[in-house]
């Protein structure tokens, strides 16, 4: 049971999803800065 839980967190797909979430936050911040500058 414990082993399968670790496999889920070590799964490359899970790490890829985590990276996507961080990039999404970064893109939102960039969009906000761009809107403030152009407005």
PDB file of N, CA, C, O and CB in Angstrom:
ATOM      1  N   UNK A   1       0.838  -1.205   0.000  1.00  0.00           N
ATOM      2  CA  UNK A   1       0.000   0.000   0.000  1.00  0.00           C
ATOM      3  C   UNK A   1       0.878   1.262   0.000  1.00  0.00           C
ATOM      4  O   UNK A   1       0.676   2.169  -0.808  1.00  0.00           O
ATOM      5  CB  UNK A   1      -0.951   0.002   1.233  1.00  0.00           C
ATOM      6  N   UNK A   2       1.850   1.305   0.912  1.00  0.00           N
ATOM      7  CA  UNK A   2       2.744   2.463   0.990  1.00  0.00           C
ATOM      8  C   UNK A   2       3.540   2.623  -0.308  1.00  0.00           C
ATOM      9  O   UNK A   2       3.767   3.737  -0.779  1.00  0.00           O
ATOM     10  CB  UNK A   2       3.706   2.321   2.191  1.00  0.00           C
ATOM     11  N   UNK A   3       3.959   1.483  -0.878  1.00  0.00           N
ATOM     12  CA  UNK A   3       4.762   1.508  -2.108  1.00  0.00           C
ATOM     13  C   UNK A   3       3.976   2.172  -3.249  1.00  0.00           C
ATOM     14  O   UNK A   3       4.518   2.997  -3.985  1.00  0.00           O
ATOM     15  CB  UNK A   3       5.183   0.066  -2.513  1.00  0.00           C
ATOM     16  N   UNK A   4       2.711   1.807  -3.385  1.00  0.00           N
ATOM     17  CA  UNK A   4       1.915   2.360  -4.482  1.00  0.00           C
ATOM     18  C   UNK A   4       1.724   3.869  -4.315  1.00  0.00           C
ATOM     19  O   UNK A   4       1.676   4.601  -5.303  1.00  0.00           O
ATOM     20  CB  UNK A   4       0.548   1.660  -4.556  1.00  0.00           C
ATOM     21  N   UNK A   5       1.618   4.330  -3.075  1.00  0.00           N
ATOM     22  CA  UNK A   5       1.478   5.772  -2.839  1.00  0.00           C
ATOM     23  C   UNK A   5       2.737   6.497  -3.307  1.00  0.00           C
ATOM     24  O   UNK A   5       2.655   7.541  -3.953  1.00  0.00           O
ATOM     25  CB  UNK A   5       1.210   6.064  -1.333  1.00  0.00           C
ATOM     26  N   UNK A   6       3.902   5.938  -2.978  1.00  0.00           N
ATOM     27  CA  UNK A   6       5.163   6.550  -3.394  1.00  0.00           C
ATOM     28  C   UNK A   6       5.267   6.575  -4.919  1.00  0.00           C
ATOM     29  O   UNK A   6       5.740   7.557  -5.491  1.00  0.00           O
ATOM     30  CB  UNK A   6       6.362   5.789  -2.788  1.00  0.00           C
ATOM     31  N   UNK A   7       4.831   5.509  -5.575  1.00  0.00           N
ATOM     32  CA  UNK A   7       4.899   5.437  -7.041  1.00  0.00           C
ATOM     33  C   UNK A   7       4.093   6.575  -7.674  1.00  0.00           C
ATOM     34  O   UNK A   7       4.497   7.133  -8.694  1.00  0.00           O
ATOM     35  CB  UNK A   7       4.376   4.068  -7.543  1.00  0.00           C
ATOM     36  N   UNK A   8       2.959   6.913  -7.070  1.00  0.00           N
ATOM     37  CA  UNK A   8       2.124   7.987  -7.617  1.00  0.00           C
ATOM     38  C   UNK A   8       2.885   9.307  -7.581  1.00  0.00           C
ATOM     39  O   UNK A   8       2.863  10.066  -8.550  1.00  0.00           O
ATOM     40  CB  UNK A   8       0.795   8.108  -6.829  1.00  0.00           C
ATOM     41  N   UNK A   9       3.557   9.580  -6.464  1.00  0.00           N
ATOM     42  CA  UNK A   9       4.264  10.849  -6.319  1.00  0.00           C
ATOM     43  C   UNK A   9       5.560  10.890  -7.119  1.00  0.00           C
ATOM     44  O   UNK A   9       6.007  11.960  -7.531  1.00  0.00           O
ATOM     45  CB  UNK A   9       4.559  11.109  -4.863  1.00  0.00           C
ATOM     46  N   UNK A  10       6.162   9.723  -7.339  1.00  0.00           N
ATOM     47  CA  UNK A  10       7.405   9.679  -8.120  1.00  0.00           C
ATOM     48  C   UNK A  10       7.120   9.596  -9.621  1.00  0.00           C
ATOM     49  O   UNK A  10       8.038   9.673 -10.438  1.00  0.00           O
ATOM     50  CB  UNK A  10       8.264   8.482  -7.686  1.00  0.00           C
ATOM     51  N   UNK A  11       5.857   9.440  -9.973  1.00  0.00           N
ATOM     52  CA  UNK A  11       5.474   9.314 -11.377  1.00  0.00           C
ATOM     53  C   UNK A  11       5.849  10.580 -12.149  1.00  0.00           C
ATOM     54  O   UNK A  11       5.536  11.681 -11.697  1.00  0.00           O
ATOM     55  CB  UNK A  11       3.960   9.038 -11.501  1.00  0.00           C
ATOM     56  N   UNK A  12       6.509  10.453 -13.295  1.00  0.00           N
ATOM     57  CA  UNK A  12       6.894  11.614 -14.111  1.00  0.00           C
ATOM     58  C   UNK A  12       5.694  12.475 -14.493  1.00  0.00           C
ATOM     59  O   UNK A  12       5.802  13.697 -14.594  1.00  0.00           O
ATOM     60  CB  UNK A  12       7.610  11.151 -15.372  1.00  0.00           C
ATOM     61  N   UNK A  13       4.554  11.827 -14.703  1.00  0.00           N
ATOM     62  CA  UNK A  13       3.344  12.548 -15.094  1.00  0.00           C
ATOM     63  C   UNK A  13       2.920  13.514 -13.995  1.00  0.00           C
ATOM     64  O   UNK A  13       2.485  14.633 -14.268  1.00  0.00           O
ATOM     65  CB  UNK A  13       2.203  11.563 -15.408  1.00  0.00           C
ATOM     66  N   UNK A  14       3.053  13.059 -12.728  1.00  0.00           N
ATOM     67  CA  UNK A  14       2.694  13.898 -11.580  1.00  0.00           C
ATOM     68  C   UNK A  14       3.619  15.107 -11.509  1.00  0.00           C
ATOM     69  O   UNK A  14       3.169  16.229 -11.281  1.00  0.00           O
ATOM     70  CB  UNK A  14       2.762  13.086 -10.262  1.00  0.00           C
ATOM     71  N   UNK A  15       4.918  14.871 -11.705  1.00  0.00           N
ATOM     72  CA  UNK A  15       5.893  15.972 -11.669  1.00  0.00           C
ATOM     73  C   UNK A  15       5.628  16.935 -12.821  1.00  0.00           C
ATOM     74  O   UNK A  15       5.742  18.149 -12.649  1.00  0.00           O
ATOM     75  CB  UNK A  15       7.349  15.428 -11.744  1.00  0.00           C
ATOM     76  N   UNK A  16       5.279  16.412 -13.986  1.00  0.00           N
ATOM     77  CA  UNK A  16       4.985  17.241 -15.152  1.00  0.00           C
ATOM     78  C   UNK A  16       3.794  18.154 -14.861  1.00  0.00           C
ATOM     79  O   UNK A  16       3.794  19.330 -15.224  1.00  0.00           O
ATOM     80  CB  UNK A  16       4.701  16.360 -16.390  1.00  0.00           C
ATOM     81  N   UNK A  17       2.780  17.593 -14.200  1.00  0.00           N
ATOM     82  CA  UNK A  17       1.603  18.383 -13.831  1.00  0.00           C
ATOM     83  C   UNK A  17       1.964  19.504 -12.868  1.00  0.00           C
ATOM     84  O   UNK A  17       1.438  20.613 -12.964  1.00  0.00           O
ATOM     85  CB  UNK A  17       0.538  17.486 -13.207  1.00  0.00           C
ATOM     86  N   UNK A  18       2.874  19.202 -11.930  1.00  0.00           N
ATOM     87  CA  UNK A  18       3.301  20.211 -10.957  1.00  0.00           C
ATOM     88  C   UNK A  18       4.013  21.359 -11.668  1.00  0.00           C
ATOM     89  O   UNK A  18       3.804  22.527 -11.340  1.00  0.00           O
ATOM     90  CB  UNK A  18       4.228  19.583  -9.887  1.00  0.00           C
ATOM     91  N   UNK A  19       4.853  21.021 -12.641  1.00  0.00           N
ATOM     92  CA  UNK A  19       5.576  22.030 -13.421  1.00  0.00           C
ATOM     93  C   UNK A  19       4.583  22.884 -14.216  1.00  0.00           C
ATOM     94  O   UNK A  19       4.741  24.102 -14.305  1.00  0.00           O
ATOM     95  CB  UNK A  19       6.603  21.354 -14.378  1.00  0.00           C
ATOM     96  N   UNK A  20       3.565  22.244 -14.791  1.00  0.00           N
ATOM     97  CA  UNK A  20       2.566  22.985 -15.564  1.00  0.00           C
ATOM     98  C   UNK A  20       1.852  24.002 -14.685  1.00  0.00           C
ATOM     99  O   UNK A  20       1.615  25.134 -15.107  1.00  0.00           O
ATOM    100  CB  UNK A  20       1.546  22.022 -16.195  1.00  0.00           C
ATOM    101  N   UNK A  21       1.508  23.601 -13.457  1.00  0.00           N
ATOM    102  CA  UNK A  21       0.810  24.508 -12.547  1.00  0.00           C
ATOM    103  C   UNK A  21       1.677  25.724 -12.230  1.00  0.00           C
ATOM    104  O   UNK A  21       1.188  26.854 -12.217  1.00  0.00           O
ATOM    105  CB  UNK A  21       0.422  23.776 -11.249  1.00  0.00           C
ATOM    106  N   UNK A  22       2.970  25.488 -11.973  1.00  0.00           N
ATOM    107  CA  UNK A  22       3.878  26.604 -11.667  1.00  0.00           C
ATOM    108  C   UNK A  22       3.996  27.532 -12.868  1.00  0.00           C
ATOM    109  O   UNK A  22       3.999  28.753 -12.711  1.00  0.00           O
ATOM    110  CB  UNK A  22       5.276  26.081 -11.258  1.00  0.00           C
ATOM    111  N   UNK A  23       4.094  26.960 -14.069  1.00  0.00           N
ATOM    112  CA  UNK A  23       4.201  27.775 -15.282  1.00  0.00           C
ATOM    113  C   UNK A  23       2.933  28.593 -15.496  1.00  0.00           C
ATOM    114  O   UNK A  23       2.994  29.737 -15.945  1.00  0.00           O
ATOM    115  CB  UNK A  23       4.472  26.887 -16.508  1.00  0.00           C
ATOM    116  N   UNK A  24       1.776  27.996 -15.171  1.00  0.00           N
ATOM    117  CA  UNK A  24       0.504  28.698 -15.354  1.00  0.00           C
ATOM    118  C   UNK A  24       0.455  29.927 -14.453  1.00  0.00           C
ATOM    119  O   UNK A  24       0.031  31.001 -14.880  1.00  0.00           O
ATOM    120  CB  UNK A  24      -0.692  27.759 -15.054  1.00  0.00           C
ATOM    121  N   UNK A  25       0.890  29.766 -13.202  1.00  0.00           N
ATOM    122  CA  UNK A  25       0.912  30.897 -12.268  1.00  0.00           C
ATOM    123  C   UNK A  25       1.845  31.981 -12.798  1.00  0.00           C
ATOM    124  O   UNK A  25       1.524  33.168 -12.749  1.00  0.00           O
ATOM    125  CB  UNK A  25       1.359  30.439 -10.850  1.00  0.00           C
ATOM    126  N   UNK A  26       3.000  31.561 -13.304  1.00  0.00           N
ATOM    127  CA  UNK A  26       3.986  32.498 -13.845  1.00  0.00           C
ATOM    128  C   UNK A  26       3.401  33.267 -15.033  1.00  0.00           C
ATOM    129  O   UNK A  26       3.592  34.478 -15.143  1.00  0.00           O
ATOM    130  CB  UNK A  26       5.267  31.748 -14.271  1.00  0.00           C
ATOM    131  N   UNK A  27       2.691  32.566 -15.919  1.00  0.00           N
ATOM    132  CA  UNK A  27       2.099  33.211 -17.094  1.00  0.00           C
ATOM    133  C   UNK A  27       1.028  34.212 -16.686  1.00  0.00           C
ATOM    134  O   UNK A  27       0.922  35.285 -17.280  1.00  0.00           O
ATOM    135  CB  UNK A  27       1.503  32.162 -18.039  1.00  0.00           C
ATOM    136  N   UNK A  28       0.237  33.869 -15.679  1.00  0.00           N
ATOM    137  CA  UNK A  28      -0.811  34.784 -15.208  1.00  0.00           C
ATOM    138  C   UNK A  28      -0.185  36.071 -14.680  1.00  0.00           C
ATOM    139  O   UNK A  28      -0.683  37.165 -14.945  1.00  0.00           O
ATOM    140  CB  UNK A  28      -1.674  34.114 -14.105  1.00  0.00           C
ATOM    141  N   UNK A  29       0.911  35.934 -13.930  1.00  0.00           N
ATOM    142  CA  UNK A  29       1.605  37.116 -13.400  1.00  0.00           C
ATOM    143  C   UNK A  29       2.129  37.974 -14.551  1.00  0.00           C
ATOM    144  O   UNK A  29       2.012  39.199 -14.519  1.00  0.00           O
ATOM    145  CB  UNK A  29       2.773  36.696 -12.464  1.00  0.00           C
ATOM    146  N   UNK A  30       2.707  37.328 -15.568  1.00  0.00           N
ATOM    147  CA  UNK A  30       3.222  38.077 -16.723  1.00  0.00           C
ATOM    148  C   UNK A  30       2.092  38.812 -17.437  1.00  0.00           C
ATOM    149  O   UNK A  30       2.263  39.956 -17.859  1.00  0.00           O
ATOM    150  CB  UNK A  30       3.942  37.130 -17.707  1.00  0.00           C
ATOM    151  N   UNK A  31       0.937  38.158 -17.572  1.00  0.00           N
ATOM    152  CA  UNK A  31      -0.198  38.784 -18.248  1.00  0.00           C
ATOM    153  C   UNK A  31      -0.667  40.013 -17.477  1.00  0.00           C
ATOM    154  O   UNK A  31      -0.984  41.044 -18.070  1.00  0.00           O
ATOM    155  CB  UNK A  31      -1.355  37.781 -18.409  1.00  0.00           C
ATOM    156  N   UNK A  32      -0.711  39.897 -16.139  1.00  0.00           N
ATOM    157  CA  UNK A  32      -1.136  41.025 -15.315  1.00  0.00           C
ATOM    158  C   UNK A  32      -0.183  42.206 -15.487  1.00  0.00           C
ATOM    159  O   UNK A  32      -0.624  43.349 -15.610  1.00  0.00           O
ATOM    160  CB  UNK A  32      -1.212  40.612 -13.837  1.00  0.00           C
ATOM    161  N   UNK A  33       1.122  41.931 -15.495  1.00  0.00           N
ATOM    162  CA  UNK A  33       2.111  43.002 -15.664  1.00  0.00           C
ATOM    163  C   UNK A  33       1.951  43.651 -17.032  1.00  0.00           C
ATOM    164  O   UNK A  33       2.022  44.874 -17.154  1.00  0.00           O
ATOM    165  CB  UNK A  33       3.550  42.455 -15.494  1.00  0.00           C
ATOM    166  N   UNK A  34       1.735  42.838 -18.060  1.00  0.00           N
ATOM    167  CA  UNK A  34       1.574  43.365 -19.415  1.00  0.00           C
ATOM    168  C   UNK A  34       0.328  44.251 -19.495  1.00  0.00           C
ATOM    169  O   UNK A  34       0.365  45.319 -20.106  1.00  0.00           O
ATOM    170  CB  UNK A  34       1.482  42.209 -20.441  1.00  0.00           C
ATOM    171  N   UNK A  35      -0.772  43.813 -18.882  1.00  0.00           N
ATOM    172  CA  UNK A  35      -2.006  44.599 -18.907  1.00  0.00           C
ATOM    173  C   UNK A  35      -1.809  45.934 -18.201  1.00  0.00           C
ATOM    174  O   UNK A  35      -2.293  46.965 -18.667  1.00  0.00           O
ATOM    175  CB  UNK A  35      -3.156  43.818 -18.252  1.00  0.00           C
ATOM    176  N   UNK A  36      -1.097  45.913 -17.077  1.00  0.00           N
ATOM    177  CA  UNK A  36      -0.858  47.159 -16.340  1.00  0.00           C
ATOM    178  C   UNK A  36      -0.016  48.128 -17.163  1.00  0.00           C
ATOM    179  O   UNK A  36      -0.257  49.335 -17.140  1.00  0.00           O
ATOM    180  CB  UNK A  36      -0.164  46.867 -14.999  1.00  0.00           C
ATOM    181  N   UNK A  37       0.963  47.609 -17.887  1.00  0.00           N
ATOM    182  CA  UNK A  37       1.847  48.476 -18.670  1.00  0.00           C
ATOM    183  C   UNK A  37       1.139  49.065 -19.891  1.00  0.00           C
ATOM    184  O   UNK A  37       1.366  50.221 -20.249  1.00  0.00           O
ATOM    185  CB  UNK A  37       3.079  47.698 -19.115  1.00  0.00           C
ATOM    186  N   UNK A  38       0.288  48.269 -20.524  1.00  0.00           N
ATOM    187  CA  UNK A  38      -0.359  48.732 -21.756  1.00  0.00           C
ATOM    188  C   UNK A  38      -1.637  49.532 -21.512  1.00  0.00           C
ATOM    189  O   UNK A  38      -2.116  50.224 -22.410  1.00  0.00           O
ATOM    190  CB  UNK A  38      -0.674  47.553 -22.632  1.00  0.00           C
ATOM    191  N   UNK A  39      -2.183  49.442 -20.322  1.00  0.00           N
ATOM    192  CA  UNK A  39      -3.437  50.150 -20.047  1.00  0.00           C
ATOM    193  C   UNK A  39      -3.199  51.638 -19.797  1.00  0.00           C
ATOM    194  O   UNK A  39      -4.148  52.383 -19.550  1.00  0.00           O
ATOM    195  CB  UNK A  39      -4.143  49.526 -18.839  1.00  0.00           C
TER     196      UNK A  39
END
